[in-house]
Amino acid sequence: MLLVELNKANLQLSIDEFLAFTKIQKYELLENFLLVDNNLKLDGLALTKKAYQVVDRGRLKKIGSKEFFVRDFWTNTERFEDRRSHLRPQPHPTSLHPRLARAVVNLAGVKGLIADPFCGAAGLLLEAGLAGHEVYGIDSDVIQTRRAKINLAHYNIKDFEIVHGNALDLNKQVAAIVTDVPYGRNTNVKDLKALIKDFLVVAAKNTKVLVLMLPSDIKLDFDDWKVQGTYEWYLHKSLTKKIVRLEKK
Ligand SMILES: C[S@@+](CC[C@H](N)C(=O)[O-])C[C@H]1O[C@@H](n2cnc3c(N)ncnc32)[C@H](O)[C@@H]1O
């Protein structure tokens, strides 16, 4: 058995990332630990910190009222901090933190082509590419598409296509769309809610799985989509992001 230690700050997102990534269905939750009965491949997870193997003799680990003998099995050695936007050749303030970007890519739980039709400087696509996905991005700002290409090439991502255009013109069948819509001062979008509503219709024609990130104060009906999980990620005092995992009805 494994005892898997998750990031406490975003516990539900950590759990769902783990379940989508490993595809396991049987588990027990003990505080911020999952007890699972497989030897799993964990490399690539963002919000899982460590895993211990439960053994007959070993170090004593207490979780609440339960006690386990454990030995170290796996430690997360991904260098997310080293890939933060300001450390990339083409930084941009709206680019997602790599740990969050990887977590939402994993939350999609798919293999194959991932699209981000509001790709910006490719913070999200970079993590998808490093996780082994083929990636496709669109941005309406040609400077952003240039930034995206330079960033992806810098990290040696080979299977990418970046297009200058409108997300609403997306016309490509993909395993999942994972995207972070424009927001705040960094955008000239007049009516974000209307843009997202139109985008939900376009997305449903191109994929079955959509992980959407949006400002938390925007309330929407998801019409053609079934909501499978909603999470919040605090960025700073004027911005908390809502993350919604959707599957086509
Ligand atoms: C929040 S940023 C994306 C950041 C990106 N996920 C990252 O981590 O680097 C949103 C992007 O959407 C682009 N955008 C705004 N309206 C658009 C539209 N209608 N179609 C495509 N891109 C659009 C903006 O130029 C901006 O680069």
The ligand as an SDF file (V2000), in Angstrom:
LIG
                    3D

 27 29  0  0  0  0  0  0  0  0999 V2000
   -4.7650   34.7230  -19.3680 C   0  0  0  0  0  0  0  0  0  0  0  0
   -3.9240   34.8200  -20.9070 S   0  0  0  0  0  0  0  0  0  0  0  0
   -3.3870   33.1690  -21.1250 C   0  0  0  0  0  0  0  0  0  0  0  0
   -2.1790   32.7930  -20.2930 C   0  0  0  0  0  0  0  0  0  0  0  0
   -1.6380   31.3990  -20.5690 C   0  0  0  0  0  0  0  0  0  0  0  0
   -2.5890   30.3860  -20.1390 N   0  0  0  0  0  0  0  0  0  0  0  0
   -0.3050   31.1590  -19.8900 C   0  0  0  0  0  0  0  0  0  0  0  0
   -0.2500   30.4290  -18.8750 O   0  0  0  0  0  0  0  0  0  0  0  0
    0.7250   31.6640  -20.3750 O   0  0  0  0  0  0  0  0  0  0  0  0
   -5.2430   34.9930  -22.0510 C   0  0  0  0  0  0  0  0  0  0  0  0
   -4.8590   35.2510  -23.5100 C   0  0  0  0  0  0  0  0  0  0  0  0
   -6.0580   35.2760  -24.2790 O   0  0  0  0  0  0  0  0  0  0  0  0
   -5.8140   36.0890  -25.4300 C   0  0  0  0  0  0  0  0  0  0  0  0
   -7.1160   36.4120  -26.0490 N   0  0  0  0  0  0  0  0  0  0  0  0
   -8.0340   37.3570  -25.7210 C   0  0  0  0  0  0  0  0  0  0  0  0
   -9.1320   37.2450  -26.4980 N   0  0  0  0  0  0  0  0  0  0  0  0
   -8.9070   36.2120  -27.3500 C   0  0  0  0  0  0  0  0  0  0  0  0
   -9.6600   35.5830  -28.3910 C   0  0  0  0  0  0  0  0  0  0  0  0
  -10.8950   35.9960  -28.6980 N   0  0  0  0  0  0  0  0  0  0  0  0
   -9.1090   34.5450  -29.0420 N   0  0  0  0  0  0  0  0  0  0  0  0
   -7.8620   34.0990  -28.7350 C   0  0  0  0  0  0  0  0  0  0  0  0
   -7.0970   34.6510  -27.7700 N   0  0  0  0  0  0  0  0  0  0  0  0
   -7.6210   35.6780  -27.0750 C   0  0  0  0  0  0  0  0  0  0  0  0
   -5.0370   37.2560  -24.8830 C   0  0  0  0  0  0  0  0  0  0  0  0
   -4.2580   37.8650  -25.9220 O   0  0  0  0  0  0  0  0  0  0  0  0
   -4.1580   36.5630  -23.8040 C   0  0  0  0  0  0  0  0  0  0  0  0
   -2.8730   36.2980  -24.3160 O   0  0  0  0  0  0  0  0  0  0  0  0
  1  2  1  0
  2  3  1  0
  2 10  1  0
  3  4  1  0
  4  5  1  0
  5  6  1  0
  5  7  1  0
  7  8  2  0
  7  9  1  0
 10 11  1  0
 11 12  1  0
 11 26  1  0
 12 13  1  0
 13 14  1  0
 13 24  1  0
 14 15  1  0
 14 23  1  0
 15 16  2  0
 16 17  1  0
 17 18  1  0
 17 23  2  0
 18 19  1  0
 18 20  2  0
 20 21  1  0
 21 22  2  0
 22 23  1  0
 24 25  1  0
 24 26  1  0
 26 27  1  0
M  CHG  2   2   1   9  -1
M  END
$$$$
